[in-house]
Amino acid sequence: MEISFLEIFTLIGIIHGFLLGFIILFSRFFKNKEHSYLGYTLIILSLIGINNWFWDLNKNPIIISISDLFLWQFLYPVTLFVFFLQKVKHPFIETKKSKLLYIPFLILSIINILISLDTIFDVYEIVLARKKEVVFYFYKIVSILTIVFPVILMLFSAKYIFNSKKEVAIKWIKWIWIFMSFLELYGVVIEGKRFLYGTKIPLTFLWVAVSIFMYWLIYKGLYQFKLSNDKYEVRQLLNRSVKNIRSSIKDDKNPYIDQLMVLLQQEHIHHNPDLNRDMVAKRLGISAGYLSTQINTFSDMNFSEFINYYRIQDVKQMILDKEFNRYSLLAIGLEAGFKSKTTFYTAFKKETGMTPNTFKKEQE
């Protein structure tokens, strides 16, 4: 059996889809209710992909025949739709009506199973007048619904996604919607040609596109989104939870230092990763050099050390707060104002004599 490079590439992408889906569902790093529907979608897409991969090769292993009993093309649009609505916090998902979305998959799969047990597995014979004609029209209807059903859900999800006022990672969700819409459009063209002409069209290029989508999700969608989503949620908790931290500097009546402490304790200016000496000096109405002198006089630190001290105090307080346990240390450090993992870990170790990981373990 000869297999082309594109078919091998597609198979690898499908396998990665399965792995990625299970990682999302069971990994502690990604696992939550919202992500789970993305995991389900990837696994279902991969099931459809492996079925079509064998179909294109004119092979039909028993496990594929069993998998084909279920009309997965009516399930993944629902899990994807639920994922979108979960991300924009739409209340419809929490209602009982949302369960009705699964009815097309359940009903059509049951009918398909009944027909397949007769026509493919020869378990029994359905006695029905004009049976062949009924079966023919059933699959024609399935073919039409395969086009219509996903498109309807994608259009509804677009309404909620692009009108959403939610801040959290909405740009990433929009990109998923755009990518999936192109895949849907290509799938509609293929399914439309099969419906009109009854020809078997190879789906290799469609699944190459799906494979590329899987690889994009691995980096952009999961690693970067997880980090940005953590940062957003950390910021929300930080605004509620982090208390004013008393300075270790001397308690002198210096008006500029007093003003600086107000900016740190009330406005949390140190959480801005782009904060610099000139910006603070401008806020205080003094020169950058004079600001450095005042900070060094009262704290024996330079400007960067002084700002990082307060960032580290916030990080330590978040590590000690159980509300922050589900977030990565890197997300906490970045939200506290550090620009990168390197600067965060270096400053933390310089201040405390240990890495953030070691500090966290010692508090457990």
N, C-alpha and C positions, 0 to 999 in steps of 0.2 A: 504494500500500500504506500503510494507516494503522497507526501505531505509537503506543501509549499511553505516558504518562509513566513508568509502572512498568516497561514493557518497555525504555524507554531507560535508566532507572536501573539495571535489571538488566544490560543490555548493558555499561554503563560499569563496573559492578562486576566482571563477567566479564573484561573487558579488563584491569582493575587486578589481577585474580587472576593472569592470565598474566604481567603485568609484575612483580608481587611475587614470583611463583615464580622467574622468571629472575634477579631481583635477588638472591634468597637463594642461588641456585645459583652465580652467577658474581661477585657483589660480594665484594671482599676484606674488607669490613666484617663481613659475615654468614657468609661461606663457612666451613663445617666439616662434618664427616661427619654430625653430629647434625642440624644445620639443613637439610642437603640433602634429607632425607626430608620435611620440612615443605614445602620448595620443590616436590618432586615431587607431593605431595598437592594443593597449590594449583593446579598446572598441570593435573593430572588432573581435579580438580573443575571447573576452567574449561573443559576440553574437554567434559565432560558438560554443563556449563551452556550452552555455545554450541550444542551439538547440540540440547538441549531448547528453546533460544530459537527456533531455526529451526523446530523441530517444532511449537511453539505457534503459529507464524505460518503453518503449513501450507506451508512452503518447504523445499526439499530440494536445495541446491547439491551438486555432485559431490564437493566436498571434504568436506562433511558426511557424505555417503553412505559415503565411504572411511573417515572417522573412526568411523562407526557399525559398521564391521566388527569393531571391538574392543570387548569388553564391559568398559569402564572402571570400571563400578560394582563390579567384583570386584578392582580394582587399588588404588583409593584407600584402602579400609579397611586394606589390608596396609601401604602406605607410612605411613599415619597410626599404625597399631599399632607399626610399627618405630620411628617417631619417638618415641612415648611410652616405649617400652622403652629406647631409646638415652638418653633424658633421665634415666631413673631407674637407668641403668647395670645393667640386668638381663642376666645372662650368657647367656640364651637366644639373644639376637641374634647372638652370636659363634659359635653352633653351626651345623652343616650343616642341622639340622632346620628352622631358620628359613626356609630356601629353599622348603620345602614349602608355605608360605603362598601362593606365587605359582601353584601348580598349578591352582586353580579358574579364575583369569583366563586362563591359557594354554590349558587344555583347552576351556573354554566358548567362548573367542574363536576357536579353530581350527574348532570345529563351526559357529559362527555364520558364519565366513568361507565355509566350504564351502556352507552353505545359501544365503547371500546371493549368491554367484557364480552360483548357479542361479536363484533366485527374483527377484533384483533386477537383476543385471548381465547375465543371459542368456549367460554365458560357456560354460556347458555345461548339460546336463540330467542330474540325478541319477535313475537308474532304481531305484526303490524301491517295494515294495508298500505301499499305503496311505500314500504319502509325505505327503500333506496332513495326515493325522492325526498322523504322527510329528513333523512340524514344529510342529504346533499344541501337542502335549504337551511338546516340547522347550522352547518359549518359556514355557509354563506353569511348568515346572520352574525356568527361569531367573528368572521373576517371583518364585517362592517363595524361591529362594536369594538374590535381591537383597534380600529382607527379612531372612532368617536370618543370612547370612554377616557383614554389617557389625555386626549386633547382638551376635553371639557374640564378635567381636574387641573390640568396645567394652567388653563385660562383663569379658573377660579383662584388658584394659588397665586397667580401673577397679581390679581386684584389686591390680595392681602399683603403680599411681599412688597410691592412697589409703592403701596400707600401707607406702609407701616411707619410709625414714628419711633419704633424701638431702636435704641442705639446699638445693641449688642450684635456685632458681627453681621449686620444686615448686608453689607457689601459682599461678603463671602456667599451668603445665601442667594443673592441675586445672580452671582456667577454660576452657581449650581443650577439655578433655574434656566439661565440662558443656554448652558451647555446641554442640559437635558432636553430643552425645547428643540435644539438642532437635531439631537438624536431622534426625538419623537417625529420630527418633520421628515427625516430620512426614512424612518421606519414606516411612516404613513405612505410615502411614495412607493416603497417596496411592496407593502401590503396591498396598496391600491392596484398596482400592476398585477399582482397575483389574483386579486379579486376579479379584475376585468378580463384577464387573458388566461387565467388558470395555469400559469406557468410557474415552475419552481425556480425561484431566483436565489442565487447564493447570497448569504448574508455576511460574507467575510469582511467587507469594508465597513459595514455597520458595527461589527464587533471589534474591529481594529480601533474605531472611534471610541467605543465603550472602554476598551483597554486603556487608551490614552487618558480617558476620563478617570479611570481607577488610579493611574499613576499620579495624576494631578491631585487627586484627593489625598493621597498618602502624604504629600508634602504640604501643599497649600491649604488643603481642607482640614487636615487633622492636626499636624504639628503646629502650624501657624494659628489656626483657628482656636485650638485648645489654649494656646498661650494668650491670644488676645481676649478670648472669652473669660479666662481666669483673671486676667488683668482687669477687665470690666467689673467682674463680680467682687474682686478684691477691693477695687476702688469704692464700690457701694458700701461694703462692710467697713472700709477704712474711714469713710466719711461719718459713719455712725459710731464706730468703736474706739478709734485711737484717741486717747486722752492727751491733754497737754502734758508735755514732758518738761520737767524742770531742768533748767540749764545747769551745767556743772561749772559755768564761769562764775567769777566773783560777783557779789551782789552790790555793785557800785551804781551810783546814780548817774549813769551815762545816758543821755537822752537818745543817742543814736543806737546804742545797744538795746535799750528798752524798745525802740521802734522795730528793730530787727527781730526781737523776740516776739513781738506781736505778729509780724509777718510769718514767722515760723510756726507759732502756736495756734494762730487763728486762721491764717490764709494757707498754711502748709505750702509755702512757696518752694520748699526743698523737694517736693514731689515732682516738680518740673525738671525733666532730665536735661533740658537746655539752659537751665539757670546758670548765670555767670556773675562774676563780680561787678561788671559794669551795670547789669540790670538792677542789682540790689542797690548799688550806690546811687543810681538815678532815682529809685523809689525813696531813698533816704535824703536825697538832696545834697549829697556830699561827693567828693572825688573818690575814684576806685582805690587810689593809694591810701587815702585817709581811712577808708573802710578797712583795708587790710591791717593798717596800724592798730586801729581800735580793737579788731578781733584778736590780733596777736597779743595785745597788751592784757586783755582780760581773760583769754582762754589758752594762751600758749599754743595756738593752732593757726595755720594759715587758712585762707578762705575755703579751699576745697575740703580740708580736713574738718573744718567746723561744720560745713553743710553735710558732709558725709556722716559726721557724728550723729546728727539728728535723723538722717535717713536710717542709720543702723539701729537707733533706738526704736524707731517705728517698726522696723523689721523684727527686732527682738520681741516687741510687744505683740506683734501679729503671730509670731511663732508660738508664743505662750498662750495665745487665745485659741481655744478649741474650735471656734467658728471658722478658722482659717486652715484647719487640718486637711481639707480636701483640695487645696490649691498647691501648685508646685512652688518650691522655694524661689525659682527663677521668676515666676509671675509676681510673687510678693516683692522681690528685690527690684524688679523693673517698675512696679507701681509705686514703690517708695521713692523712686527718682533716679535710680542707677540706669545708665544707658545700655549696658551689656552685662552678660554673665561674668566676663573677666573683671570688669571694674567693680562689680558687686562683690564677688568672692574675695578679690584682693583687699578692698576696703574693710570688709567684714572681718577678715582674718587679722588685718593690721590692728583693728580696734579691739577685738575680743581674744585674739590668739588662737582662734579655731575657725574652721569652715562653718558655713550655715548648717550643713548636714550634721556635723559633729555637735554643734550647739543644740540643734533640735533633738538629737538622740539623748543628749544629757538631760534634757528637760522631761523626757518621757518616763 
